[in-house]
Amino acid sequence: MTNLSVNINKVATLRNARGGSEPDVVAVALDCERFGADGITVHPRPDERHIRYQDVLDLKPRLKTEFNIEGYPSARFLDLVCSVVPTQVTLVPDSPEQITSNSGWDTRANQQLLTDIVARLHEHEIRASIFIDPTPQMAEYAAMTGADRIELYTEPYARIYPTDPAGAIRPFIETAHEARSCGLAVNAGHDLSLRNLGFFIQEIPYVAEVSIGHQLICDALYLGLNETIKQYKQLCKN
């Protein structure tokens, strides 16, 4: 069964729009756990435009499921995660100006950088995952860094899926297979939805975890958070 980690960045975006404390990010995270989520994901960016560094500190002692912190490995970010010690850190190559993650690491060109960072995370017993594009070679070089997992950047899959499901999934199957053969577990995330998640997991049944935020929160506006998480969890079981 694939674990569902709910990314709550969009909840923080809504809170920050008014400058107050509602909706309560911690309360929503605890509700997600109560409704069946297997983990909570956050992505604090340097400008703290959604999740704030203080949110990370507030969440850690309250969560009972896995805590996944995504981000670019700046000195400030690494100091944060090494002090908080989440279950997993997902390294992404975002620049500060990016609205959202839109590409994976070139693990070959950045191998030494990533190797050093993974070693530091392992010193704190933090599972290390590297965000990559669906390219088998990137999985191969990710394994050379000592990482525990990769996270497949699934926006290309979501974009092509409506017109060509088989073509959309093909490079992801190939990359996941390469990662698995190198000893890496496989995560996935970005633009996965109730429409396309089931097929993705059907074709790659050994996906360990999916991280879903924007689309899940959008669905919750119509279905409610409890029902939305139930429906995503059902797809993860299939």
N, C-alpha and C positions, 0 to 999 in steps of 0.2 A: 504494500500500500504506500502511495506517495503522500508525504506530509504536506500540509497546507500552512504556509507562513503568511500572515496578513500584514501587508505593508500599510502603516497608518500615517504616512506622510500627508495624505490629502486631508485627514482629520486636522492635522496641525495647520495646514494651509487655510482651512476654513476658520480656525481659531484666530490665526494671525491677521486675517482680513479685517477684524474688528478691534484687534489690539487688546482683547481681554483674555479670559480664561475658559471660555466656552466655544466649542465643546471641549470637555476635559479629556485630554489625550490619554492619560493613565486610565481613566474610567472606561474609555472605549476599548483600550487594549485588554483590560480585564474582562470586559463583556465578550470580546472576540474569543478569549480563552474559554470562558464559560459556555459559549455557543459551539465550541468544538475545534477551534483553531489549534494547530499543533505547535505554533510558534508565532512570534511577533517580529516584524522587520521594520527597521527605521534607517533613514539615510540622511544624517545631518550634513548639510553643506556649509561651506565657510561663512556665507552670509546669513545662515540660520533662517532662511525664508519660509521654511516649514518646520521640520523637527529642529528643536534647539538643543544645544549641548546639555542644558539643564534637564530637558525631557529625558535624555538618556540616563542621567543620574537618578531621576525620579522613578523611571521605569524598572531599573535593574532589581531593586529589592522587592518589588511587588509582583513581578512575573513568576509564574510557576512552570511555564513551558519554555521552549528554546527561544533564546534571544539572538537575533541576527542583526548585526550592524553593518550596513554598506557604506562605502565611501572611498574617496581618493586618499591614498596613504600619506597625507601631509604630516608634518611633525606634530601638529596639534591633534589631528585625528588619531594618530597612533598613541599619543599620550593618553587620550580619552579611553580608547578601547583597552589599552593595557592596564588602566586603573579600574575600569568597570568589569572587565573579564566576562564578556558575553560567551554564549555557546559557540558562536561562529562569527567571523568577520569576512565579509565579501568585498574583495578589492576591486574597485572600478576605476577606469582611467578618465573620469570626468574632469573637465576644466571648470573653474568657478562660474563661468558664464553660461554653461549648459543648462537648459530648462530641465532636461531629463537625460538619463543615460541613453546614448544612441550608438554605441560601438563597444567592442570588447578590446582587451589588451592585445597588443602584439607581444606575445609571450617570448618570442625568440629575441626580438630587439631589446626587451626589458627584462631579460632573464636574471641578470645579476641583481637588479633592483628588487625584483619580486622574490628572489631566493633569500635575500637579506631580510625582507619584511616578513616572509613566512617563518623564517627562523625565529624572529623576535616574537611573533604571535605564539609559536609553539613553546617558547620559554615560559609563557603565561598559560599554557594548556588551553589555548584558543584554537578551535578548528578553523583552518584557512581555506577559503574558496576564492577562485579567480574567475572573473567575468570575462567570457570570450565569445567571439563570433563563431558561427557553426563551420569551423574549418578544422579538419583533423590534425593538421600540423600544429595548430595553436594548442590543442589538447595535449599533444605529445610534449611540447616544450613547457606547458604548464606543469606536467608531471615532473619534469626535471628540476623545478623550483622546490620540490618537497611539499607542495600543496596537498591538501586532503581531498578537495573537490574542485570541480569547475561549475560555474553557472552559465548555461547557454543563454545568449541574448536572443530572445524569441520574437522580437518585433518583425523581422523578415518573414517568419513563419505566419504570424497573424495577418500580415498584409497580403500574402499570396494565398492563404488557405481558402478564402471564399470561392476562388475560381479554379484552384489546382491543389487540392489537399495532398495528393501524392508527391507532387513536385515540391510543395512547401516543406514537407517533413523530411525529404530525402537527405539533405546535408546535415540535418540534426541527428538522424539515425547514424550516419557515418561518423560524425564527430563524437556522439555518445559512445559508440562502439569502440572508437579509438581510445577515448578516455578510460573506459572500463578495462580495456586490455592493458592500459598503463597503470592500473591500480587506483584510479580516481573514481570517487562517487560523482554522480551527476545531479546537479540542480538545474532549474530553469526559471526564467522570469522575464517579463516585459510584454504587455499587451495580451497576455493569456486571459481567456474569458470563458463564460458559460457556453459559448458557441464553439470554441476551438480546443478547449482543454481536454475534453474526453478523447478526441482522436489523437492528440499528442501523447497522452499517457497510454493509450491503446497500442500505439506504434513503438513507444519506448517505455515498456512497463517497469523498468528498473530505475526510473527517475526517483531520486531520494526525496526531493523537496521542490515545490513550486512556491515562488514568492509573488503574491498578487496584491496590488494596491489600488491603482486608479480605477480599473474596471470593476473591481469588487465593491468599492465604495459607491460607484455610479449605480450598480445593480441594487445596492442596499437602499438607495433613495426610493426605489419602486417596490422592492420585495421586503424590506426590513433587514436589518443586519443578521438577525438570527436565521431567518429563512435563507438568506444569501449564502451564509457560511455552510449551512446544511447542504445546499445544492452543489457548492464547490467541493465539499467533502465527499459527496456521493460520486462525483466524477473522479476524484482521486482514488476511490475504492475500485472503480472500474478499470 
